[in-house]
Amino acid sequence: MRFSTKLYSVLFIITMIAGIVLSKWVIEGINFSGTNFFYVFNAYNIAGLVMIALNTIFGMILYARFLKSLKLSRAIFFATFPITISYAFALFLIASARTLDGEIASFLRNVLKINSTFNALLWCVLITLIYLLVVFLIYAYLCMPVQRVEKITRRLSDGRVKEESFEVGNSKQFKTIESALEKINYNYKEKENLVKQTDLEAQKFIPREFLKFLGKNSITELELGNQVQKNATTFFCDISSLDKQKLSLSLEENFNFINSYFNVVSPIIRKYDGFIDKYLGDGILAVFSRPENALECSTAVCRAIEIKNHSQKSLPNINVRISIHTGEIMFGVVGEQQRKSPTVISDVVNLATKMEDINLLMGTKVVFSKETLNELPAKYQFAYRNIGSLTLENGDKTSLFENLEVYPRRKKDRLMHLKRNFEDGVRCFHEGEFLKAKSCFREVLKYVSDDKASYVYFNKASDKIEQNIS
C-alpha cells in the first residue's frame, strides 16, 4: 500500500469519528417550517458539516483507489453498486412519500409536489434517467482503457508503434495489460531489427542491384528460374603473379592477404555503381550498367593497389589485371529447390576470361573490348589504344583496347604521343608486315622502354622474321 493511501485512510477514520460525534449538532441544526426548511448554524454543527464533507472527500478518494485495484468487471460492479442503492432508496421515498408520516415525508410531499400518482411517476422517470446517465458515464470512464488497448493493438498490428511504453489505465488489471503490450512491442521491434539486420547481411551475399535487375525487392521474392536479359558491362579483376607469392605465405596468411585485397577493390566497385556478382578465388566478377563507370573504376582500382603496395611493405606487392566487356547478359537464379544461387550467365563472361589471358600475355593492366568502346557516350574522353583483336568462339573477331589512364601522367602522355606508331605496328603485324611492325614498336620502346605490350609485339615480330628467313 502506498504512503498516500495510508495517509488518506487515517484521515478518513479521524474525520468519520469526528463526524459521528458531531452528527447530533448537525441533525439538530436542521429545522422544518411548513413547506421549507432552514439550517441554524453554530460552531458545533459547522464543525460537524466540515468533518462530514472531508470524510466524504477522503472516502471517495479511497473508494476510487479501491476501484483501480480491481479487475474491470469488479470495478464496474462496485462503482455502480452505491449508485444503484441510492437509486432504489430514492424510488422508495417517492413511492411511499404519500403514505409516510413525519416532517421529512411532509417536506417531500410539499416541495416535490407529490400529491398524485402521476407526479410521483414523473419523478421516478426523472430519477431513472439521471441514474442511467450516471451509470453510462461510469461505464464510459471505466472502459476508456479498453479503447486505448484497442487503439494500441491496432497500431501494433500495423507495425507503426514507436513508443517505448504505453499508458492504458491506472487499474491493476490494465497495468498488467500495459506491461504485456510493452513486451509485445519490444519483441516486435527486436524482430523488426533482426529482419533488417538479416536483410543487410543478405545483401552482402545477394547485392540489391542484382535484385533490381530481376525486378525484385527482396531475396524472399527470388524463385528458381527467375531470369532477365539486359545489356551490361562485365568487369573481371584478378591479382597478377599471385601464384608465385603464395609460395612464401602460409594458408592463413594467404587467406588474409586475399581478403585485404578484396577490402580495397570491393568498396571502389560499389562507389562507381557496380555490384559484385561473385568472388572467383583471388578474382572478382562485377557488373556495371554503364561502361564509363567500369572504366573509371578500373583506373581507381589500379591507383588504390599502388597505394596499398607502398603502404604495406611487409606484404608482397601485387598487380591487378582487369578485363572489361559489354554485351547481353542473362541475370537469373540457378540451382534446385533446396539450394538456389543468383548468377550471371553469358558468353560475355567467357569472353572476359579470354581477355584476361590477353591481358596477361601483353603485360597490360586494363583491357576492354570494342563493344564497350561503342557503348561509351560520344563526349566521353579518355586515353586508350588498340592492342589487337581476339577471335571469338563463333569465328568473329573483336578489337581490344588498353586503358592508358591507369599509368602515371608522364608515361600516359608519352604513350598517347606514340599511339599512332603503336597501332600502326599492331596493324602491320596482323597483316604479316613484320619488318614494318618491328620498326614501329622499336620507335615506341625508344621513348617508353617499359611498355610491355610493345616489347611483346617486338619479340613476336622478330620471331616471325626469323621463321620466314629460315
C-alpha positions, 0 to 999 in steps of 0.5 A: 500500500502506498504512503498516500493511501495510508495517509488518506485512510487515517484521515478518513477514520479521524474525520468519520469519528469526528463526524459521528460525534458531531452528527447530533449538532448537525441533525439538530441544526436542521429545522422544518417550517411548513413547506421549507426548511432552514439550517441554524448554524453554530460552531458545533454543527459547522464543525460537524458539516466540515468533518462530514464533507472531508470524510466524504472527500477522503472516502471517495478518494479511497473508494476510487483507489479501491476501484483501480485495484480491481479487475474491470468487471469488479470495478464496474460492479462496485462503482455502480453498486452505491449508485444503484442503492441510492437509486432504489432508496430514492424510488422508495421515498417517492413511492411511499412519500404519500403514505409516510408520516413525519416532517421529512415525508411532509417536506417531500410531499410539499416541495416535490409536489407529490400529491398524485400518482402521476407526479410521483411517476414523473419523478421516478422517470426523472430519477431513472434517467439521471441514474442511467446517465450516471451509470453510462458515464461510469461505464464510459470512464471505466472502459476508456482503457479498453479503447486505448488497448484497442487503439494500441493493438491496432497500431501494433498490428500495423507495425507503426508503434514507436513508443517505448511504453504505453499508458492504458489505465491506472487499474491493476488489471490494465497495468498488467495489460500495459506491461504485456503490450510493452513486451509485445512491442519490444519483441516486435521491434527486436524482430523488426531489427533482426529482419533488417539486420538479416536483410543487410547481411543478405545483401552482402551475399545477394547485392540489391542491384542484382535484385533490381535487375530481376525486378525484385525487392527482396531475396524472399521474392527470388524463385528458381528460374527467375531470369532477365536479359539486359545489356551490361558491362562485365568487369573481371579483376584478378591479382597478377603473379599471385601464384608465385607469392603464395609460395612464401605465405602460409594458408592463413596468411594467404587467406588474409592477404586475399581478403585485404585485397578484396577490402580495397577493390570491393568498396571502389566497385560499389562507389562507381555503381557496380555490384559484385556478382561473385568472388572467383578465388583471388578474382572478382566478377562485377557488373556495371550498367554503364561502361564509363563507370567500369572504366573509371573504376578500373583506373581507381582500382589500379591507383588504390593497389599502388597505394596499398603496395607502398603502404604495406611493405611487409606484404608482397606487392601485387598487380591487378589485371582487369578485363572489361566487356559489354554485351547481353547478359542473362541475370537469373537464379540457378540451382534446385529447390533446396539450394538456389544461387543468383548468377550471371550467365553469358558468353560475355563472361567467357569472353572476359576470361579470354581477355584476361589471358590477353591481358596477361600475355601483353603485360597490360593492366586494363583491357576492354573490348570494342563493344564497350568502346561503342557503348561509351557516350560520344563526349566521353574522353579518355586515353586508350589504344588498340592492342589487337583483336581476339577471335571469338568462339563463333569465328568473329573477331573483336578489337581490344583496347588498353586503358592508358589512364591507369599509368602515371601522367608522364608515361600516359602522355608519352604513350598517347604521343606514340599511339599512332606508331603503336597501332600502326605496328599492331596493324602491320603485324596482323597483316604479316608486315613484320619488318614494318611492325618491328620498326614501329614498336622499336620507335615506341620502346625508344621513348617508353622502354617499359611498355610491355605490350610493345616489347611483346609485339617486338619479340613476336615480330622478330620471331616471325622474321626469323621463321620466314628467313629460315 
